[in-house]
Amino acid sequence: MEIIQILQQDYQRFPVNQTYDIYAQDVYFQDPLNKFHGIERYKQMIKFMETWFLNIKMDLHAIYPVGDTIKTEWTLSWNTPLPWKPRIAISGWSELRLNSQGLIASHIDYWNCSRLDVLKQHFASDQ
């Protein structure tokens, strides 16, 4: 599937130069912090991360199709722009559901940790 190759390349350079034309205009996105519809809002979220987070790295561990869904397993890490610049890491998985045109109509992220666990990383003593 060509879309899997595109996603692999997007993960490698995330959040820079993402391929937005593989998403439906009314794409639904959800993660533990956000829930919205629309490609423009999706672009704004990625741009926010690119602008405010430092040294972003998206490690793709697995990507595979299951019916009309593409599943990915990943770890996202970055430095938060606080004076001590803590390194934050979230591992999780995504379920990207394709519509009849082969575009991503739904992108749902699941984290292997809680929002509180992510907050705690900002103050961990091993930073």
C-alpha positions as CSV (number, residue, x, y, z in Angstrom):
1,M,0.0,0.0,0.0
2,E,1.4,3.3,-1.1
3,I,-0.2,5.1,1.9
4,I,1.9,3.0,4.3
5,Q,5.1,4.1,2.6
6,I,3.9,7.8,2.8
7,L,3.1,7.4,6.5
8,Q,6.5,5.8,7.1
9,Q,8.2,8.8,5.5
10,D,6.0,11.2,7.4
11,Y,6.9,9.6,10.7
12,Q,10.6,9.8,9.9
13,R,10.5,13.6,9.4
14,F,7.7,14.4,11.8
15,P,6.5,17.1,12.3
16,V,8.1,18.7,9.2
17,N,6.7,18.4,5.7
18,Q,3.8,16.1,6.5
19,T,1.7,14.7,3.6
20,Y,-1.7,16.2,4.3
21,D,-3.4,15.1,1.0
22,I,-3.7,11.5,2.3
23,Y,-6.3,12.8,4.8
24,A,-10.0,13.5,4.2
25,Q,-10.9,17.2,4.5
26,D,-13.2,16.4,7.4
27,V,-10.7,14.0,9.1
28,Y,-11.6,13.1,12.7
29,F,-8.7,13.3,15.2
30,Q,-8.6,12.1,18.8
31,D,-5.9,11.6,21.4
32,P,-6.0,12.0,25.2
33,L,-5.8,15.8,24.9
34,N,-7.7,16.7,21.7
35,K,-10.8,15.8,19.8
36,F,-11.8,17.6,16.5
37,H,-12.7,17.3,12.9
38,G,-11.0,18.9,9.9
39,I,-7.7,18.9,8.0
40,E,-7.0,22.6,8.8
41,R,-7.3,22.0,12.6
42,Y,-5.1,18.9,12.1
43,K,-2.5,21.0,10.4
44,Q,-2.7,23.6,13.2
45,M,-2.0,21.0,15.8
46,I,1.1,19.7,14.0
47,K,2.3,23.3,13.5
48,F,1.9,24.0,17.2
49,M,4.1,21.0,18.0
50,E,6.7,22.0,15.4
51,T,6.7,25.6,16.8
52,W,6.8,25.0,20.5
53,F,8.3,21.6,21.1
54,L,12.1,21.1,20.8
55,N,14.0,18.1,19.3
56,I,10.8,16.2,18.3
57,K,11.4,12.6,17.4
58,M,8.8,10.1,16.2
59,D,10.0,6.5,16.3
60,L,7.8,4.2,14.3
61,H,8.0,0.7,15.8
62,A,5.4,-1.0,13.6
63,I,2.9,-0.2,10.8
64,Y,0.4,-2.6,9.3
65,P,-3.0,-2.8,7.6
66,V,-6.0,-4.4,9.3
67,G,-9.0,-4.3,6.9
68,D,-9.8,-0.6,6.2
69,T,-7.5,0.5,9.1
70,I,-3.8,1.1,9.3
71,K,-2.3,0.5,12.8
72,T,0.9,2.1,13.9
73,E,3.0,1.7,17.1
74,W,5.3,4.6,18.0
75,T,7.1,6.6,20.6
76,L,6.9,10.4,20.4
77,S,9.6,12.3,22.3
78,W,10.6,16.0,22.6
79,N,12.0,18.6,25.0
80,T,9.5,20.9,26.5
81,P,10.5,24.6,26.3
82,L,10.9,25.0,30.1
83,P,14.1,26.4,31.6
84,W,15.4,22.9,32.4
85,K,14.1,21.5,29.0
86,P,12.9,18.1,30.2
87,R,12.8,15.2,27.7
88,I,9.3,13.8,27.5
89,A,8.3,10.5,25.8
90,I,5.0,9.0,25.1
91,S,4.6,5.6,23.6
92,G,1.4,4.5,22.0
93,W,-0.4,3.4,18.9
94,S,-2.7,4.9,16.3
95,E,-5.6,3.6,14.3
96,L,-6.0,5.3,11.0
97,R,-9.3,4.4,9.3
98,L,-9.5,4.8,5.5
99,N,-12.6,5.9,3.7
100,S,-13.9,4.6,0.3
101,Q,-11.5,6.9,-1.5
102,G,-8.5,5.5,0.4
103,L,-8.0,8.7,2.4
104,I,-7.6,8.8,6.2
105,A,-11.0,9.7,7.6
106,S,-10.2,9.0,11.2
107,H,-6.9,9.2,13.2
108,I,-7.2,8.0,16.8
109,D,-4.1,8.0,19.1
110,Y,-3.9,5.9,22.2
111,W,-1.2,6.4,24.8
112,N,0.5,3.7,26.9
113,C,0.5,6.1,29.8
114,S,-1.8,8.6,31.5
115,R,-1.8,12.4,31.0
116,L,-0.6,12.6,34.6
117,D,2.3,10.3,33.8
118,V,3.3,12.8,31.0
119,L,3.0,15.7,33.4
120,K,5.2,14.0,35.9
121,Q,7.9,13.6,33.3
122,H,8.3,17.4,33.4
123,F,9.5,17.2,37.0
124,A,11.3,13.8,37.2
125,S,14.6,14.0,39.0
126,D,16.5,12.0,36.3
127,Q,16.3,14.8,33.7
